Amino acid sequence: MPTTHERITGFPLLAGLSRDHIDLLTSAATKVGYVKRQRLFFQDEPAIGCWLVLAGRVAIDSLVLGRGHEVVTMVGPGEIAGWSWLVPPYRWRFGAVALTSVEALRLDTGYLRTVMAHDPEFGLAITEAMLAVAEQRLMAVDARFAERYRPARH
């Protein structure tokens, strides 16, 4: 069975981190599980935690007035759910719900922010990884809007 360290190094967005930085992430990680339809976090609540998905599928969604939760994108094994913990005012920009049973590593983001404040190199590496996650979310929203509002072909 792979160690937490080995699992973290398997994440494409974290592949460029040094061994020391992976060790810091490993010390912040706790293995967690969710059942289908269980919420990982709700939009606009305090952003605490970050999930490295090991197994299963998670819907990243947005609450749309009059329509309920609309799926923005889905993440699966090797992907990350939750980046808003890095950006003040530290509130979730989206929500997340398990579409299937989910196994993940939950990162203690309070600890990570403290380490980042004292280790600028680690802070930069994590910020770049989380910016890549944010960019993926924005591209997913853009693709959904383009698909939804594409002019009909005649």
N, CA, C and O atoms as a GROMACS GRO file, in nm:
protein
  616
    1MET      N    1   0.084  -0.118   0.000
    1MET     CA    2   0.000   0.000   0.000
    1MET      C    3   0.090   0.125   0.000
    1MET      O    4   0.184   0.133   0.079
    2PRO      N    5   0.060   0.220  -0.088
    2PRO     CA    6   0.146   0.340  -0.096
    2PRO      C    7   0.137   0.425   0.031
    2PRO      O    8   0.032   0.431   0.096
    3THR      N    9   0.246   0.488   0.064
    3THR     CA   10   0.250   0.578   0.180
    3THR      C   11   0.184   0.711   0.141
    3THR      O   12   0.161   0.738   0.023
    4THR      N   13   0.153   0.793   0.241
    4THR     CA   14   0.096   0.926   0.215
    4THR      C   15   0.193   1.007   0.130
    4THR      O   16   0.151   1.077   0.038
    5HIS      N   17   0.320   0.997   0.159
    5HIS     CA   18   0.423   1.069   0.082
    5HIS      C   19   0.418   1.028  -0.064
    5HIS      O   20   0.420   1.114  -0.153
    6GLU      N   21   0.411   0.898  -0.091
    6GLU     CA   22   0.405   0.847  -0.229
    6GLU      C   23   0.277   0.892  -0.299
    6GLU      O   24   0.278   0.925  -0.417
    7ARG      N   25   0.167   0.894  -0.225
    7ARG     CA   26   0.040   0.937  -0.285
    7ARG      C   27   0.046   1.084  -0.325
    7ARG      O   28  -0.002   1.121  -0.432
    8ILE      N   29   0.103   1.167  -0.239
    8ILE     CA   30   0.111   1.310  -0.270
    8ILE      C   31   0.200   1.335  -0.392
    8ILE      O   32   0.168   1.419  -0.476
    9THR      N   33   0.311   1.262  -0.402
    9THR     CA   34   0.400   1.281  -0.518
    9THR      C   35   0.333   1.238  -0.647
    9THR      O   36   0.378   1.275  -0.755
   10GLY      N   37   0.225   1.160  -0.638
   10GLY     CA   38   0.153   1.118  -0.758
   10GLY      C   39   0.059   1.222  -0.815
   10GLY      O   40   0.001   1.201  -0.921
   11PHE      N   41   0.042   1.334  -0.747
   11PHE     CA   42  -0.048   1.439  -0.796
   11PHE      C   43   0.024   1.526  -0.898
   11PHE      O   44   0.125   1.589  -0.865
   12PRO      N   45  -0.026   1.531  -1.022
   12PRO     CA   46   0.042   1.609  -1.127
   12PRO      C   47   0.071   1.754  -1.088
   12PRO      O   48   0.179   1.805  -1.118
   13LEU      N   49  -0.024   1.821  -1.022
   13LEU     CA   50  -0.002   1.962  -0.986
   13LEU      C   51   0.102   1.980  -0.877
   13LEU      O   52   0.148   2.092  -0.852
   14LEU      N   53   0.139   1.871  -0.810
   14LEU     CA   54   0.239   1.879  -0.703
   14LEU      C   55   0.371   1.815  -0.744
   14LEU      O   56   0.465   1.807  -0.664
   15ALA      N   57   0.378   1.770  -0.868
   15ALA     CA   58   0.495   1.695  -0.915
   15ALA      C   59   0.626   1.773  -0.907
   15ALA      O   60   0.732   1.714  -0.892
   16GLY      N   61   0.620   1.905  -0.917
   16GLY     CA   62   0.741   1.986  -0.916
   16GLY      C   63   0.793   2.020  -0.778
   16GLY      O   64   0.896   2.086  -0.765
   17LEU      N   65   0.722   1.977  -0.673
   17LEU     CA   66   0.765   2.011  -0.537
   17LEU      C   67   0.888   1.930  -0.496
   17LEU      O   68   0.905   1.815  -0.537
   18SER      N   69   0.972   1.991  -0.414
   18SER     CA   70   1.089   1.921  -0.363
   18SER      C   71   1.046   1.816  -0.260
   18SER      O   72   0.933   1.818  -0.211
   19ARG      N   73   1.138   1.727  -0.228
   19ARG     CA   74   1.109   1.624  -0.126
   19ARG      C   75   1.074   1.688   0.008
   19ARG      O   76   0.983   1.642   0.077
   20ASP      N   77   1.146   1.795   0.045
   20ASP     CA   78   1.116   1.864   0.171
   20ASP      C   79   0.975   1.923   0.170
   20ASP      O   80   0.905   1.918   0.271
   21HIS      N   81   0.934   1.977   0.057
   21HIS     CA   82   0.800   2.034   0.047
   21HIS      C   83   0.693   1.926   0.051
   21HIS      O   84   0.588   1.945   0.111
   22ILE      N   85   0.720   1.813  -0.011
   22ILE     CA   86   0.628   1.699  -0.004
   22ILE      C   87   0.619   1.651   0.141
   22ILE      O   88   0.512   1.614   0.188
   23ASP      N   89   0.732   1.651   0.212
   23ASP     CA   90   0.732   1.611   0.354
   23ASP      C   91   0.642   1.705   0.436
   23ASP      O   92   0.569   1.660   0.524
   24LEU      N   93   0.648   1.835   0.407
   24LEU     CA   94   0.562   1.930   0.478
   24LEU      C   95   0.414   1.902   0.449
   24LEU      O   96   0.332   1.905   0.540
   25LEU      N   97   0.381   1.875   0.322
   25LEU     CA   98   0.242   1.841   0.288
   25LEU      C   99   0.200   1.712   0.358
   25LEU      O  100   0.088   1.702   0.409
   26THR      N  101   0.289   1.615   0.360
   26THR     CA  102   0.259   1.486   0.425
   26THR      C  103   0.227   1.507   0.572
   26THR      O  104   0.135   1.445   0.625
   27SER      N  105   0.301   1.594   0.638
   27SER     CA  106   0.276   1.618   0.781
   27SER      C  107   0.143   1.690   0.804
   27SER      O  108   0.090   1.688   0.915
   28ALA      N  109   0.088   1.752   0.700
   28ALA     CA  110  -0.040   1.823   0.712
   28ALA      C  111  -0.159   1.738   0.665
   28ALA      O  112  -0.273   1.784   0.672
   29ALA      N  113  -0.133   1.615   0.618
   29ALA     CA  114  -0.237   1.534   0.554
   29ALA      C  115  -0.299   1.432   0.649
   29ALA      O  116  -0.231   1.368   0.729
   30THR      N  117  -0.431   1.419   0.636
   30THR     CA  118  -0.507   1.317   0.707
   30THR      C  119  -0.596   1.247   0.606
   30THR      O  120  -0.664   1.312   0.527
   31LYS      N  121  -0.596   1.114   0.607
   31LYS     CA  122  -0.681   1.039   0.516
   31LYS      C  123  -0.826   1.048   0.563
   31LYS      O  124  -0.855   1.026   0.680
   32VAL      N  125  -0.917   1.081   0.470
   32VAL     CA  126  -1.059   1.094   0.501
   32VAL      C  127  -1.142   1.023   0.395
   32VAL      O  128  -1.093   0.993   0.286
   33GLY      N  129  -1.267   0.996   0.428
   33GLY     CA  130  -1.358   0.935   0.334
   33GLY      C  131  -1.494   1.002   0.340
   33GLY      O  132  -1.534   1.054   0.444
   34TYR      N  133  -1.565   1.000   0.228
   34TYR     CA  134  -1.698   1.060   0.217
   34TYR      C  135  -1.788   0.962   0.144
   34TYR      O  136  -1.743   0.887   0.057
   35VAL      N  137  -1.914   0.963   0.179
   35VAL     CA  138  -2.013   0.880   0.109
   35VAL      C  139  -2.079   0.965   0.000
   35VAL      O  140  -2.074   1.088   0.003
   36LYS      N  141  -2.139   0.897  -0.093
   36LYS     CA  142  -2.209   0.965  -0.204
   36LYS      C  143  -2.306   1.069  -0.149
   36LYS      O  144  -2.383   1.041  -0.056
   37ARG      N  145  -2.303   1.188  -0.206
   37ARG     CA  146  -2.386   1.304  -0.173
   37ARG      C  147  -2.343   1.379  -0.046
   37ARG      O  148  -2.409   1.475  -0.006
   38GLN      N  149  -2.235   1.337   0.017
   38GLN     CA  150  -2.186   1.408   0.136
   38GLN      C  151  -2.107   1.530   0.092
   38GLN      O  152  -2.024   1.521   0.002
   39ARG      N  153  -2.133   1.644   0.156
   39ARG     CA  154  -2.063   1.769   0.122
   39ARG      C  155  -1.926   1.774   0.186
   39ARG      O  156  -1.910   1.744   0.304
   40LEU      N  157  -1.827   1.813   0.106
   40LEU     CA  158  -1.695   1.839   0.159
   40LEU      C  159  -1.693   1.980   0.217
   40LEU      O  160  -1.638   2.005   0.324
   41PHE      N  161  -1.755   2.074   0.142
   41PHE     CA  162  -1.765   2.212   0.189
   41PHE      C  163  -1.875   2.284   0.112
   41PHE      O  164  -1.913   2.244   0.002
   42PHE      N  165  -1.925   2.393   0.174
   42PHE     CA  166  -2.032   2.474   0.116
   42PHE      C  167  -1.977   2.608   0.068
   42PHE      O  168  -1.891   2.668   0.132
   43GLN      N  169  -2.028   2.653  -0.044
   43GLN     CA  170  -1.991   2.783  -0.099
   43GLN      C  171  -2.016   2.892   0.004
   43GLN      O  172  -2.118   2.890   0.074
   44ASP      N  173  -1.926   2.987   0.014
   44ASP     CA  174  -1.931   3.107   0.097
   44ASP      C  175  -1.913   3.081   0.246
   44ASP      O  176  -1.928   3.174   0.326
   45GLU      N  177  -1.881   2.959   0.286
   45GLU     CA  178  -1.846   2.933   0.425
   45GLU      C  179  -1.696   2.951   0.441
   45GLU      O  180  -1.624   2.957   0.342
   46PRO      N  181  -1.646   2.960   0.566
   46PRO     CA  182  -1.502   2.973   0.586
   46PRO      C  183  -1.425   2.860   0.516
   46PRO      O  184  -1.460   2.743   0.530
   47ALA      N  185  -1.322   2.896   0.442
   47ALA     CA  186  -1.243   2.799   0.365
   47ALA      C  187  -1.136   2.738   0.454
   47ALA      O  188  -1.033   2.799   0.483
   48ILE      N  189  -1.163   2.616   0.497
   48ILE     CA  190  -1.071   2.542   0.582
   48ILE      C  191  -1.052   2.405   0.518
   48ILE      O  192  -1.149   2.333   0.495
   49GLY      N  193  -0.928   2.370   0.489
   49GLY     CA  194  -0.900   2.239   0.430
   49GLY      C  195  -0.874   2.246   0.281
   49GLY      O  196  -0.907   2.344   0.213
   50CYS      N  197  -0.815   2.140   0.233
   50CYS     CA  198  -0.786   2.121   0.090
   50CYS      C  199  -0.781   1.970   0.072
   50CYS      O  200  -0.720   1.901   0.154
   51TRP      N  201  -0.843   1.918  -0.032
   51TRP     CA  202  -0.855   1.774  -0.050
   51TRP      C  203  -0.778   1.727  -0.173
   51TRP      O  204  -0.798   1.779  -0.283
   52LEU      N  205  -0.693   1.630  -0.154
   52LEU     CA  206  -0.624   1.563  -0.263
   52LEU      C  207  -0.702   1.434  -0.287
   52LEU      O  208  -0.695   1.342  -0.205
   53VAL      N  209  -0.774   1.428  -0.397
   53VAL     CA  210  -0.864   1.315  -0.422
   53VAL      C  211  -0.784   1.193  -0.465
   53VAL      O  212  -0.709   1.196  -0.563
   54LEU      N  213  -0.801   1.085  -0.390
   54LEU     CA  214  -0.733   0.958  -0.418
   54LEU      C  215  -0.822   0.863  -0.497
   54LEU      O  216  -0.774   0.792  -0.586
   55ALA      N  217  -0.952   0.862  -0.466
   55ALA     CA  218  -1.047   0.773  -0.532
   55ALA      C  219  -1.184   0.838  -0.529
   55ALA      O  220  -1.218   0.909  -0.434
   56GLY      N  221  -1.263   0.814  -0.632
   56GLY     CA  222  -1.398   0.868  -0.639
   56GLY      C  223  -1.405   0.997  -0.719
   56GLY      O  224  -1.306   1.042  -0.777
   57ARG      N  225  -1.526   1.054  -0.721
   57ARG     CA  226  -1.550   1.177  -0.798
   57ARG      C  227  -1.617   1.280  -0.708
   57ARG      O  228  -1.704   1.248  -0.627
   58VAL      N  229  -1.574   1.406  -0.723
   58VAL     CA  230  -1.628   1.518  -0.648
   58VAL      C  231  -1.679   1.622  -0.746
   58VAL      O  232  -1.610   1.658  -0.842
   59ALA      N  233  -1.802   1.671  -0.723
   59ALA     CA  234  -1.856   1.781  -0.805
   59ALA      C  235  -1.820   1.912  -0.738
   59ALA      O  236  -1.843   1.930  -0.618
   60ILE      N  237  -1.764   2.003  -0.814
   60ILE     CA  238  -1.741   2.139  -0.769
   60ILE      C  239  -1.862   2.216  -0.821
   60ILE      O  240  -1.887   2.219  -0.941
   61ASP      N  241  -1.936   2.281  -0.729
   61ASP     CA  242  -2.060   2.343  -0.772
   61ASP      C  243  -2.072   2.486  -0.723
   61ASP      O  244  -1.994   2.533  -0.640
   62SER      N  245  -2.171   2.555  -0.777
   62SER     CA  246  -2.197   2.693  -0.741
   62SER      C  247  -2.347   2.706  -0.717
   62SER      O  248  -2.427   2.651  -0.792
   63LEU      N  249  -2.384   2.778  -0.613
   63LEU     CA  250  -2.524   2.800  -0.582
   63LEU      C  251  -2.577   2.912  -0.671
   63LEU      O  252  -2.528   3.025  -0.667
   64VAL      N  253  -2.677   2.879  -0.753
   64VAL     CA  254  -2.737   2.974  -0.846
   64VAL      C  255  -2.878   3.003  -0.798
   64VAL      O  256  -2.960   2.912  -0.784
   65LEU      N  257  -2.907   3.130  -0.771
   65LEU     CA  258  -3.039   3.166  -0.721
   65LEU      C  259  -3.149   3.114  -0.813
   65LEU      O  260  -3.144   3.131  -0.935
   66GLY      N  261  -3.247   3.050  -0.753
   66GLY     CA  262  -3.359   2.998  -0.828
   66GLY      C  263  -3.334   2.865  -0.897
   66GLY      O  264  -3.426   2.806  -0.953
   67ARG      N  265  -3.210   2.818  -0.895
   67ARG     CA  266  -3.177   2.694  -0.964
   67ARG      C  267  -3.110   2.591  -0.874
   67ARG      O  268  -3.100   2.474  -0.911
   68GLY      N  269  -3.063   2.632  -0.758
   68GLY     CA  270  -2.993   2.540  -0.669
   68GLY      C  271  -2.846   2.528  -0.706
   68GLY      O  272  -2.787   2.619  -0.764
   69HIS      N  273  -2.789   2.414  -0.671
   69HIS     CA  274  -2.646   2.391  -0.697
   69HIS      C  275  -2.626   2.347  -0.842
   69HIS      O  276  -2.684   2.249  -0.886
   70GLU      N  277  -2.542   2.422  -0.915
   70GLU     CA  278  -2.507   2.389  -1.053
   70GLU      C  279  -2.363   2.339  -1.054
   70GLU      O  280  -2.275   2.403  -0.996
   71VAL      N  281  -2.339   2.226  -1.117
   71VAL     CA  282  -2.205   2.170  -1.124
   71VAL      C  283  -2.120   2.254  -1.219
   71VAL      O  284  -2.158   2.280  -1.333
   72VAL      N  285  -2.005   2.297  -1.170
   72VAL     CA  286  -1.910   2.375  -1.248
   72VAL      C  287  -1.814   2.279  -1.318
   72VAL      O  288  -1.787   2.292  -1.438
   73THR      N  289  -1.764   2.182  -1.241
   73THR     CA  290  -1.673   2.082  -1.295
   73THR      C  291  -1.669   1.964  -1.199
   73THR      O  292  -1.727   1.969  -1.091
   74MET      N  293  -1.601   1.861  -1.238
   74MET     CA  294  -1.583   1.744  -1.152
   74MET      C  295  -1.434   1.715  -1.139
   74MET      O  296  -1.358   1.737  -1.233
   75VAL      N  297  -1.395   1.666  -1.023
   75VAL     CA  298  -1.256   1.626  -1.001
   75VAL      C  299  -1.254   1.481  -0.956
   75VAL      O  300  -1.348   1.431  -0.895
   76GLY      N  301  -1.145   1.415  -0.989
   76GLY     CA  302  -1.130   1.274  -0.954
   76GLY      C  303  -0.990   1.246  -0.905
   76GLY      O  304  -0.918   1.338  -0.867
   77PRO      N  305  -0.952   1.120  -0.905
   77PRO     CA  306  -0.820   1.081  -0.854
   77PRO      C  307  -0.707   1.161  -0.920
   77PRO      O  308  -0.703   1.178  -1.042
   78GLY      N  309  -0.616   1.209  -0.834
   78GLY     CA  310  -0.502   1.287  -0.884
   78GLY      C  311  -0.531   1.435  -0.895
   78GLY      O  312  -0.445   1.512  -0.936
   79GLU      N  313  -0.654   1.476  -0.858
   79GLU     CA  314  -0.692   1.617  -0.868
   79GLU      C  315  -0.718   1.674  -0.728
   79GLU      O  316  -0.729   1.600  -0.630
   80ILE      N  317  -0.727   1.806  -0.722
   80ILE     CA  318  -0.738   1.878  -0.596
   80ILE      C  319  -0.872   1.950  -0.588
   80ILE      O  320  -0.916   2.012  -0.684
   81ALA      N  321  -0.936   1.940  -0.472
   81ALA     CA  322  -1.060   2.015  -0.444
   81ALA      C  323  -1.031   2.114  -0.333
   81ALA      O  324  -0.988   2.077  -0.224
   82GLY      N  325  -1.054   2.241  -0.361
   82GLY     CA  326  -1.038   2.344  -0.260
   82GLY      C  327  -0.912   2.426  -0.271
   82GLY      O  328  -0.803   2.378  -0.240
   83TRP      N  329  -0.926   2.550  -0.317
   83TRP     CA  330  -0.812   2.640  -0.325
   83TRP      C  331  -0.836   2.771  -0.251
   83TRP      O  332  -0.742   2.847  -0.229
   84SER      N  333  -0.960   2.799  -0.213
   84SER     CA  334  -0.996   2.929  -0.154
   84SER      C  335  -0.932   2.952  -0.017
   84SER      O  336  -0.930   3.066   0.030
   85TRP      N  337  -0.881   2.849   0.046
   85TRP     CA  338  -0.812   2.862   0.176
   85TRP      C  339  -0.688   2.949   0.165
   85TRP      O  340  -0.635   2.996   0.266
   86LEU      N  341  -0.641   2.970   0.044
   86LEU     CA  342  -0.517   3.043   0.022
   86LEU      C  343  -0.539   3.193   0.000
   86LEU      O  344  -0.445   3.271   0.008
   87VAL      N  345  -0.664   3.233  -0.028
   87VAL     CA  346  -0.692   3.370  -0.070
   87VAL      C  347  -0.785   3.439   0.030
   87VAL      O  348  -0.898   3.394   0.051
   88PRO      N  349  -0.739   3.549   0.093
   88PRO     CA  350  -0.830   3.622   0.182
   88PRO      C  351  -0.954   3.666   0.105
   88PRO      O  352  -0.941   3.704  -0.012
   89PRO      N  353  -1.070   3.664   0.161
   89PRO     CA  354  -1.102   3.647   0.303
   89PRO      C  355  -1.121   3.501   0.347
   89PRO      O  356  -1.189   3.476   0.446
   90TYR      N  357  -1.063   3.407   0.275
   90TYR     CA  358  -1.066   3.265   0.312
   90TYR      C  359  -1.209   3.212   0.324
   90TYR      O  360  -1.249   3.157   0.426
   91ARG      N  361  -1.285   3.229   0.215
   91ARG     CA  362  -1.421   3.176   0.206
   91ARG      C  363  -1.429   3.096   0.076
   91ARG      O  364  -1.367   3.131  -0.024
   92TRP      N  365  -1.505   2.987   0.080
   92TRP     CA  366  -1.516   2.902  -0.039
   92TRP      C  367  -1.583   2.977  -0.153
   92TRP      O  368  -1.691   3.033  -0.135
   93ARG      N  369  -1.519   2.978  -0.268
   93ARG     CA  370  -1.575   3.040  -0.389
   93ARG      C  371  -1.679   2.949  -0.453
   93ARG      O  372  -1.772   2.995  -0.519
   94PHE      N  373  -1.661   2.818  -0.433
   94PHE     CA  374  -1.752   2.716  -0.484
   94PHE      C  375  -1.780   2.619  -0.369
   94PHE      O  376  -1.721   2.630  -0.262
   95GLY      N  377  -1.870   2.525  -0.393
   95GLY     CA  378  -1.895   2.418  -0.298
   95GLY      C  379  -1.842   2.289  -0.357
   95GLY      O  380  -1.799   2.286  -0.473
   96ALA      N  381  -1.844   2.181  -0.278
   96ALA     CA  382  -1.799   2.051  -0.328
   96ALA      C  383  -1.881   1.942  -0.260
   96ALA      O  384  -1.906   1.945  -0.140
   97VAL      N  385  -1.923   1.843  -0.342
   97VAL     CA  386  -2.003   1.733  -0.293
   97VAL      C  387  -1.953   1.604  -0.358
   97VAL      O  388  -1.916   1.602  -0.475
   98ALA      N  389  -1.954   1.495  -0.280
   98ALA     CA  390  -1.911   1.366  -0.332
   98ALA      C  391  -2.016   1.312  -0.428
   98ALA      O  392  -2.134   1.304  -0.393
   99LEU      N  393  -1.975   1.277  -0.549
   99LEU     CA  394  -2.064   1.215  -0.646
   99LEU      C  395  -2.067   1.064  -0.629
   99LEU      O  396  -2.163   0.997  -0.666
  100THR      N  397  -1.959   1.012  -0.571
  100THR     CA  398  -1.944   0.870  -0.542
  100THR      C  399  -1.880   0.861  -0.404
  100THR      O  400  -1.856   0.964  -0.341
  101SER      N  401  -1.851   0.743  -0.358
  101SER     CA  402  -1.766   0.731  -0.239
  101SER      C  403  -1.633   0.795  -0.275
  101SER      O  404  -1.582   0.777  -0.385
  102VAL      N  405  -1.578   0.870  -0.180
  102VAL     CA  406  -1.453   0.942  -0.206
  102VAL      C  407  -1.353   0.910  -0.096
  102VAL      O  408  -1.386   0.908   0.022
  103GLU      N  409  -1.231   0.886  -0.139
  103GLU     CA  410  -1.118   0.872  -0.049
  103GLU      C  411  -1.023   0.986  -0.084
  103GLU      O  412  -0.993   1.008  -0.201
  104ALA      N  413  -0.977   1.059   0.018
  104ALA     CA  414  -0.893   1.176  -0.008
  104ALA      C  415  -0.796   1.198   0.107
  104ALA      O  416  -0.810   1.142   0.215
  105LEU      N  417  -0.698   1.281   0.079
  105LEU     CA  418  -0.611   1.333   0.184
  105LEU      C  419  -0.656   1.476   0.209
  105LEU      O  420  -0.656   1.559   0.118
  106ARG      N  421  -0.694   1.504   0.332
  106ARG     CA  422  -0.736   1.640   0.369
  106ARG      C  423  -0.616   1.710   0.432
  106ARG      O  424  -0.557   1.661   0.528
  107LEU      N  425  -0.582   1.826   0.375
  107LEU     CA  426  -0.468   1.902   0.425
  107LEU      C  427  -0.513   2.004   0.530
  107LEU      O  428  -0.616   2.070   0.513
  108ASP      N  429  -0.436   2.015   0.636
  108ASP     CA  430  -0.459   2.114   0.741
  108ASP      C  431  -0.406   2.248   0.688
  108ASP      O  432  -0.286   2.275   0.694
  109THR      N  433  -0.496   2.330   0.637
  109THR     CA  434  -0.455   2.453   0.570
  109THR      C  435  -0.413   2.563   0.666
  109THR      O  436  -0.338   2.653   0.629
  110GLY      N  437  -0.460   2.558   0.789
  110GLY     CA  438  -0.411   2.653   0.890
  110GLY      C  439  -0.262   2.632   0.913
  110GLY      O  440  -0.184   2.727   0.917
  111TYR      N  441  -0.225   2.506   0.929
  111TYR     CA  442  -0.084   2.469   0.946
  111TYR      C  443  -0.004   2.510   0.822
  111TYR      O  444   0.104   2.567   0.834
  112LEU      N  445  -0.058   2.481   0.702
  112LEU     CA  446   0.014   2.515   0.579
  112LEU      C  447   0.037   2.665   0.566
  112LEU      O  448   0.145   2.708   0.527
  113ARG      N  449  -0.064   2.746   0.600
  113ARG     CA  450  -0.046   2.891   0.592
  113ARG      C  451   0.064   2.938   0.688
  113ARG      O  452   0.141   3.028   0.654
  114THR      N  453   0.071   2.878   0.807
  114THR     CA  454   0.176   2.913   0.903
  114THR      C  455   0.313   2.878   0.847
  114THR      O  456   0.405   2.959   0.854
  115VAL      N  457   0.327   2.758   0.791
  115VAL     CA  458   0.455   2.716   0.734
  115VAL      C  459   0.491   2.807   0.616
  115VAL      O  460   0.606   2.848   0.602
  116MET      N  461   0.393   2.838   0.532
  116MET     CA  462   0.417   2.924   0.416
  116MET      C  463   0.467   3.062   0.456
  116MET      O  464   0.551   3.120   0.388
  117ALA      N  465   0.417   3.114   0.568
  117ALA     CA  466   0.459   3.246   0.616
  117ALA      C  467   0.605   3.246   0.659
  117ALA      O  468   0.671   3.350   0.655
  118HIS      N  469   0.657   3.130   0.701
  118HIS     CA  470   0.796   3.120   0.747
  118HIS      C  471   0.891   3.061   0.644
  118HIS      O  472   1.013   3.065   0.662
  119ASP      N  473   0.835   3.006   0.536
  119ASP     CA  474   0.917   2.943   0.433
  119ASP      C  475   0.868   2.992   0.297
  119ASP      O  476   0.785   2.927   0.233
  120PRO      N  477   0.919   3.107   0.252
  120PRO     CA  478   0.873   3.166   0.126
  120PRO      C  479   0.885   3.074   0.005
  120PRO      O  480   0.802   3.079  -0.085
  121GLU      N  481   0.987   2.990   0.001
  121GLU     CA  482   1.003   2.898  -0.112
  121GLU      C  483   0.887   2.798  -0.116
  121GLU      O  484   0.831   2.770  -0.222
  122PHE      N  485   0.853   2.744   0.001
  122PHE     CA  486   0.738   2.654   0.010
  122PHE      C  487   0.610   2.730  -0.024
  122PHE      O  488   0.525   2.679  -0.097
  123GLY      N  489   0.597   2.850   0.028
  123GLY     CA  490   0.479   2.933   0.000
  123GLY      C  491   0.460   2.956  -0.148
  123GLY      O  492   0.348   2.946  -0.199
  124LEU      N  493   0.568   2.987  -0.219
  124LEU     CA  494   0.559   3.009  -0.363
  124LEU      C  495   0.518   2.881  -0.436
  124LEU      O  496   0.434   2.885  -0.526
  125ALA      N  497   0.576   2.769  -0.398
  125ALA     CA  498   0.544   2.642  -0.464
  125ALA      C  499   0.397   2.606  -0.445
  125ALA      O  500   0.331   2.563  -0.540
  126ILE      N  501   0.346   2.621  -0.324
  126ILE     CA  502   0.206   2.588  -0.297
  126ILE      C  503   0.113   2.688  -0.366
  126ILE      O  504   0.011   2.650  -0.422
  127THR      N  505   0.149   2.815  -0.362
  127THR     CA  506   0.067   2.917  -0.430
  127THR      C  507   0.057   2.888  -0.578
  127THR      O  508  -0.051   2.898  -0.636
  128GLU      N  509   0.168   2.852  -0.641
  128GLU     CA  510   0.164   2.820  -0.785
  128GLU      C  511   0.077   2.698  -0.812
  128GLU      O  512   0.002   2.697  -0.910
  129ALA      N  513   0.083   2.596  -0.727
  129ALA     CA  514   0.000   2.477  -0.745
  129ALA      C  515  -0.148   2.513  -0.730
  129ALA      O  516  -0.231   2.467  -0.808
  130MET      N  517  -0.182   2.595  -0.630
  130MET     CA  518  -0.322   2.632  -0.607
  130MET      C  519  -0.372   2.727  -0.716
  130MET      O  520  -0.490   2.724  -0.751
  131LEU      N  521  -0.284   2.811  -0.769
  131LEU     CA  522  -0.325   2.896  -0.882
  131LEU      C  523  -0.358   2.812  -1.004
  131LEU      O  524  -0.448   2.846  -1.081
  132ALA      N  525  -0.286   2.703  -1.023
  132ALA     CA  526  -0.318   2.612  -1.133
  132ALA      C  527  -0.456   2.550  -1.112
  132ALA      O  528  -0.531   2.532  -1.209
  133VAL      N  529  -0.490   2.517  -0.988
  133VAL     CA  530  -0.624   2.464  -0.958
  133VAL      C  531  -0.729   2.571  -0.988
  133VAL      O  532  -0.830   2.542  -1.052
  134ALA      N  533  -0.705   2.694  -0.943
  134ALA     CA  534  -0.800   2.804  -0.967
  134ALA      C  535  -0.817   2.827  -1.117
  134ALA      O  536  -0.928   2.850  -1.164
  135GLU      N  537  -0.707   2.821  -1.191
  135GLU     CA  538  -0.715   2.840  -1.336
  135GLU      C  539  -0.800   2.730  -1.400
  135GLU      O  540  -0.880   2.758  -1.490
  136GLN      N  541  -0.784   2.606  -1.355
  136GLN     CA  542  -0.866   2.496  -1.407
  136GLN      C  543  -1.014   2.522  -1.380
  136GLN      O  544  -1.098   2.497  -1.467
  137ARG      N  545  -1.048   2.573  -1.261
  137ARG     CA  546  -1.188   2.601  -1.228
  137ARG      C  547  -1.243   2.710  -1.319
  137ARG      O  548  -1.355   2.699  -1.370
  138LEU      N  549  -1.164   2.816  -1.340
  138LEU     CA  550  -1.209   2.925  -1.427
  138LEU      C  551  -1.229   2.877  -1.571
  138LEU      O  552  -1.324   2.917  -1.638
  139MET      N  553  -1.140   2.791  -1.618
  139MET     CA  554  -1.154   2.736  -1.753
  139MET      C  555  -1.280   2.648  -1.762
  139MET      O  556  -1.347   2.647  -1.865
  140ALA      N  557  -1.310   2.575  -1.654
  140ALA     CA  558  -1.430   2.491  -1.652
  140ALA      C  559  -1.556   2.577  -1.656
  140ALA      O  560  -1.651   2.544  -1.727
  141VAL      N  561  -1.557   2.687  -1.580
  141VAL     CA  562  -1.672   2.777  -1.582
  141VAL      C  563  -1.687   2.837  -1.721
  141VAL      O  564  -1.798   2.844  -1.774
  142ASP      N  565  -1.577   2.880  -1.780
  142ASP     CA  566  -1.579   2.937  -1.914
  142ASP      C  567  -1.634   2.836  -2.015
  142ASP      O  568  -1.717   2.872  -2.099
  143ALA      N  569  -1.590   2.712  -2.007
  143ALA     CA  570  -1.638   2.609  -2.099
  143ALA      C  571  -1.787   2.584  -2.080
  143ALA      O  572  -1.859   2.565  -2.178
  144ARG      N  573  -1.835   2.583  -1.957
  144ARG     CA  574  -1.979   2.561  -1.932
  144ARG      C  575  -2.061   2.674  -1.988
  144ARG      O  576  -2.166   2.651  -2.049
  145PHE      N  577  -2.016   2.799  -1.969
  145PHE     CA  578  -2.088   2.913  -2.025
  145PHE      C  579  -2.088   2.907  -2.177
  145PHE      O  580  -2.190   2.931  -2.241
  146ALA      N  581  -1.974   2.875  -2.235
  146ALA     CA  582  -1.965   2.868  -2.382
  146ALA      C  583  -2.060   2.763  -2.436
  146ALA      O  584  -2.126   2.784  -2.537
  147GLU      N  585  -2.066   2.649  -2.367
  147GLU     CA  586  -2.156   2.541  -2.411
  147GLU      C  587  -2.302   2.580  -2.393
  147GLU      O  588  -2.385   2.556  -2.481
  148ARG      N  589  -2.333   2.640  -2.281
  148ARG     CA  590  -2.472   2.675  -2.250
  148ARG      C  591  -2.525   2.786  -2.339
  148ARG      O  592  -2.641   2.783  -2.379
  149TYR      N  593  -2.442   2.883  -2.371
  149TYR     CA  594  -2.488   3.000  -2.445
  149TYR      C  595  -2.440   3.006  -2.589
  149TYR      O  596  -2.448   3.111  -2.654
  150ARG      N  597  -2.391   2.893  -2.640
  150ARG     CA  598  -2.349   2.886  -2.780
  150ARG      C  599  -2.471   2.909  -2.869
  150ARG      O  600  -2.577   2.850  -2.845
  151PRO      N  601  -2.458   2.993  -2.970
  151PRO     CA  602  -2.572   3.014  -3.061
  151PRO      C  603  -2.611   2.883  -3.131
  151PRO      O  604  -2.526   2.802  -3.166
  152ALA      N  605  -2.740   2.866  -3.149
  152ALA     CA  606  -2.789   2.746  -3.218
  152ALA      C  607  -2.747   2.752  -3.363
  152ALA      O  608  -2.748   2.857  -3.427
  153ARG      N  609  -2.711   2.634  -3.415
  153ARG     CA  610  -2.673   2.627  -3.557
  153ARG      C  611  -2.797   2.602  -3.639
  153ARG      O  612  -2.886   2.526  -3.599
  154HIS      N  613  -2.803   2.665  -3.754
  154HIS     CA  614  -2.921   2.649  -3.842
  154HIS      C  615  -2.884   2.567  -3.962
  154HIS      O  616  -2.969   2.542  -4.048
   0.00000   0.00000   0.00000
